[in-house]
Amino acid sequence: MTDRNTILIDRIEERLQALSMSDRKASMAAVGKPDMIRDIRRGRQPIGARLSALAGVLETSVEYLQGASDQLGGSQADSSSIRALVPRPQDMLLDIPVYGTALGSESEYGDQADGLVAIEQTDLNTSEVVDRFRRPPNLMNRRDVYGLYVAGDSMEPAYEAGRGILVDPKKPPSSRDYVVVYLRNRDDSDGAAGVLIKRLVRRSGSYIELEQYNPAAVFRLDSRLYREVHRVMPWDEAFGM
């Protein structure tokens, strides 16, 4: 972890303690999701708008959090204006459906380096709504977007088991996007489907190439074996940041 990350984490921790605020509470107040500070502690750098919102919640400035200034800054008025950039969770509709998922059986696919490799599969039931996510303003007209909870650890550290993701079924995914691939290997009449939650490497008319992190593998899936590929929408995009 770089010195820059260490300073950021230390100063966030300092402000959390001064305000008697938890990681979760500050993250929710800043961006409407509970994992922002946890991700920072793991080395992920937040984009500017999200860090500005967090600085406002912590009643300081981005410069102070990043170590560029030793002046605490962040007046109450400044904090309020920054927080206003991100809607409060209670102001967002709780209506994005989250479909049921469970860890499925492993399937073997051809890996570029080692022949066949075991690939983690997820069981998805689109007829079972298990939760609702709050709808960011950027998605007010996107009633097709849905949510899932990641099952299994094959995509850690990008997506840990139990982490919520948004899925966009309309916008075609690009290389390096995370995707949900719907397989053809089962009857989907009751809403049940086998899916792969992976990273897209490339796609052609005859196959799709995907990456899995644990165990590390890049593998190809013949186009006859899948029916749809939906893009995982980053939360930053959902909030228009």
VMD Tcl script that draws the C-alpha trace (Angstrom):
set ca {
  {0.00 0.00 0.00}
  {1.40 3.41 -0.97}
  {2.12 6.26 1.45}
  {-0.73 8.16 -0.21}
  {-3.19 5.39 0.64}
  {-1.86 5.18 4.19}
  {-2.35 8.92 4.74}
  {-5.87 8.76 3.32}
  {-6.83 5.83 5.54}
  {-5.26 7.38 8.64}
  {-7.05 10.68 8.17}
  {-10.38 9.04 7.45}
  {-9.95 7.05 10.66}
  {-9.06 10.22 12.56}
  {-12.23 11.98 11.40}
  {-14.42 8.94 12.05}
  {-13.21 8.82 15.64}
  {-13.64 12.57 16.10}
  {-17.24 12.36 14.89}
  {-17.98 9.00 16.60}
  {-19.02 7.62 13.23}
  {-18.68 4.10 11.84}
  {-17.29 3.16 8.42}
  {-20.73 2.04 7.32}
  {-22.57 5.14 8.52}
  {-20.11 7.51 6.84}
  {-20.15 5.50 3.60}
  {-23.94 5.44 3.49}
  {-24.16 9.17 4.17}
  {-21.62 9.91 1.43}
  {-22.67 7.65 -1.45}
  {-25.64 5.58 -0.32}
  {-23.64 2.33 -0.21}
  {-21.98 0.72 2.83}
  {-18.64 -0.38 1.33}
  {-16.87 2.84 0.30}
  {-14.52 3.14 3.29}
  {-13.97 -0.61 3.43}
  {-12.83 -0.50 -0.19}
  {-10.47 2.41 0.57}
  {-8.95 0.42 3.45}
  {-8.25 -2.36 0.93}
  {-6.34 -0.01 -1.35}
  {-9.01 1.07 -3.81}
  {-8.79 4.76 -4.75}
  {-12.16 6.60 -4.84}
  {-12.93 8.93 -7.73}
  {-13.08 12.66 -7.05}
  {-16.82 13.14 -6.60}
  {-17.09 10.27 -4.14}
  {-14.11 11.46 -2.12}
  {-15.56 14.98 -2.05}
  {-18.83 13.61 -0.73}
  {-16.98 11.64 1.95}
  {-14.94 14.69 2.94}
  {-18.17 16.60 3.40}
  {-19.61 13.92 5.66}
  {-16.38 13.92 7.69}
  {-16.52 17.74 7.94}
  {-13.16 18.29 6.29}
  {-11.64 18.78 2.84}
  {-10.33 16.43 0.18}
  {-6.93 18.11 0.52}
  {-6.80 17.28 4.22}
  {-7.81 13.65 3.68}
  {-5.15 13.23 0.99}
  {-2.42 14.86 3.08}
  {-2.01 17.86 0.78}
  {-2.98 20.19 3.63}
  {-2.83 20.09 7.42}
  {-5.75 22.51 7.69}
  {-8.85 20.60 8.67}
  {-11.14 22.87 6.61}
  {-14.59 21.67 5.76}
  {-16.99 24.15 7.35}
  {-20.52 23.04 8.11}
  {-21.79 25.03 5.14}
  {-19.22 23.40 2.84}
  {-20.12 19.99 4.21}
  {-23.80 20.52 3.54}
  {-23.21 21.64 -0.03}
  {-20.96 18.67 -0.76}
  {-23.40 16.20 0.77}
  {-26.11 17.70 -1.41}
  {-24.27 16.34 -4.47}
  {-25.29 12.83 -3.44}
  {-28.92 12.10 -2.50}
  {-29.66 10.78 0.95}
  {-30.49 7.06 0.98}
  {-33.96 7.75 2.38}
  {-34.69 10.00 -0.61}
  {-34.09 7.22 -3.14}
  {-36.80 4.75 -4.11}
  {-36.29 1.26 -2.73}
  {-37.47 -0.55 -5.84}
  {-34.62 -2.16 -7.81}
  {-35.35 -5.91 -7.63}
  {-32.60 -8.16 -6.33}
  {-32.96 -11.73 -7.59}
  {-32.08 -14.82 -5.63}
  {-28.66 -16.40 -6.14}
  {-26.86 -19.42 -4.74}
  {-23.49 -21.02 -5.35}
  {-23.90 -23.60 -8.10}
  {-21.83 -26.57 -9.13}
  {-18.51 -26.10 -10.89}
  {-18.25 -26.72 -14.62}
  {-15.15 -27.44 -16.66}
  {-14.18 -25.22 -19.56}
  {-11.09 -24.96 -21.73}
  {-8.37 -22.74 -20.26}
  {-5.76 -21.16 -22.54}
  {-2.85 -22.45 -20.48}
  {-3.83 -25.62 -18.63}
  {-6.52 -27.36 -20.62}
  {-9.74 -27.88 -18.64}
  {-10.29 -25.73 -15.56}
  {-13.06 -25.75 -12.95}
  {-15.21 -22.62 -13.26}
  {-17.53 -21.47 -10.49}
  {-21.17 -21.18 -11.55}
  {-24.03 -19.30 -9.89}
  {-27.65 -20.44 -9.68}
  {-29.98 -17.52 -10.37}
  {-33.75 -17.35 -9.96}
  {-35.32 -14.32 -11.65}
  {-38.76 -15.27 -10.33}
  {-37.57 -14.80 -6.72}
  {-37.05 -11.23 -5.51}
  {-35.06 -11.49 -2.27}
  {-34.32 -7.81 -1.66}
  {-34.58 -4.30 -3.10}
  {-31.77 -1.84 -3.80}
  {-32.30 1.91 -3.65}
  {-32.59 3.54 -7.06}
  {-29.98 6.26 -7.75}
  {-31.33 9.31 -9.63}
  {-29.28 8.32 -12.68}
  {-31.42 5.16 -13.02}
  {-34.88 6.68 -12.61}
  {-35.79 5.74 -16.20}
  {-33.99 2.39 -16.21}
  {-36.63 -0.07 -15.02}
  {-34.77 -2.94 -16.68}
  {-31.79 -2.74 -14.29}
  {-31.75 -5.42 -11.57}
  {-29.53 -6.49 -8.70}
  {-27.79 -9.67 -7.54}
  {-25.75 -10.75 -4.55}
  {-22.49 -12.41 -5.57}
  {-22.25 -16.07 -4.55}
  {-18.84 -17.69 -4.11}
  {-15.32 -16.29 -4.13}
  {-14.21 -16.80 -7.74}
  {-14.09 -13.05 -8.45}
  {-12.42 -11.82 -5.26}
  {-11.04 -9.26 -4.60}
  {-13.18 -7.41 -7.18}
  {-16.43 -8.92 -5.90}
  {-16.61 -10.76 -2.61}
  {-19.31 -13.25 -1.70}
  {-22.43 -11.42 -0.57}
  {-21.57 -8.15 -2.30}
  {-24.45 -6.49 -4.13}
  {-24.08 -5.68 -7.83}
  {-26.26 -3.86 -10.35}
  {-26.84 -5.50 -13.72}
  {-27.60 -3.66 -16.97}
  {-29.22 -5.96 -19.55}
  {-29.28 -3.39 -22.37}
  {-25.89 -1.71 -22.80}
  {-23.50 -4.08 -24.60}
  {-20.48 -4.90 -22.44}
  {-16.97 -3.96 -23.52}
  {-13.71 -5.77 -22.92}
  {-12.71 -5.66 -19.22}
  {-16.30 -5.10 -18.09}
  {-17.70 -7.52 -15.53}
  {-20.59 -9.53 -16.92}
  {-23.36 -11.98 -16.06}
  {-23.46 -14.73 -18.69}
  {-26.71 -16.72 -18.92}
  {-26.03 -20.35 -19.83}
  {-28.18 -22.62 -22.00}
  {-27.58 -25.76 -19.95}
  {-30.90 -25.88 -18.11}
  {-34.64 -25.26 -18.41}
  {-35.35 -21.60 -17.70}
  {-39.15 -21.80 -17.80}
  {-39.49 -21.21 -14.04}
  {-37.07 -18.28 -13.95}
  {-34.14 -20.47 -12.90}
  {-30.88 -20.06 -14.76}
  {-27.25 -20.98 -14.48}
  {-25.00 -17.93 -14.86}
  {-21.32 -17.05 -14.81}
  {-20.28 -13.80 -13.11}
  {-16.88 -13.07 -14.68}
  {-14.81 -10.44 -16.48}
  {-15.12 -10.09 -20.24}
  {-11.84 -10.48 -22.13}
  {-13.12 -10.55 -25.70}
  {-16.13 -11.63 -27.71}
  {-16.62 -12.91 -31.25}
  {-19.48 -14.36 -33.26}
  {-18.54 -17.89 -32.23}
  {-17.33 -17.59 -28.62}
  {-16.92 -15.41 -25.57}
  {-13.66 -15.28 -23.62}
  {-13.92 -14.71 -19.87}
  {-11.59 -14.27 -16.92}
  {-11.99 -15.73 -13.44}
  {-9.75 -14.70 -10.52}
  {-9.93 -17.70 -8.13}
  {-8.56 -20.00 -9.35}
  {-7.06 -17.70 -11.97}
  {-8.17 -18.70 -15.45}
  {-9.00 -17.27 -18.86}
  {-11.40 -19.54 -20.74}
  {-13.64 -19.60 -23.79}
  {-17.32 -20.41 -23.97}
  {-18.80 -21.47 -27.30}
  {-21.69 -19.21 -28.36}
  {-23.99 -22.25 -28.44}
  {-23.54 -22.63 -24.67}
  {-24.90 -19.24 -23.62}
  {-27.91 -17.11 -24.54}
  {-27.37 -13.65 -23.02}
  {-24.56 -11.49 -21.67}
  {-25.52 -8.68 -19.28}
  {-23.12 -5.98 -18.10}
  {-22.40 -5.36 -14.41}
  {-22.94 -1.63 -13.85}
  {-20.41 0.03 -11.51}
  {-22.02 1.89 -8.61}
  {-20.07 5.03 -9.63}
  {-21.89 4.98 -12.96}
  {-25.25 4.39 -11.29}
  {-24.75 7.54 -9.21}
  {-23.57 9.53 -12.23}
  {-20.09 10.08 -10.79}
}
mol new
graphics top color blue
foreach p $ca { graphics top sphere $p radius 0.5 }
foreach p [lrange $ca 0 end-1] q [lrange $ca 1 end] { graphics top cylinder $p $q radius 0.2 }
display resetview
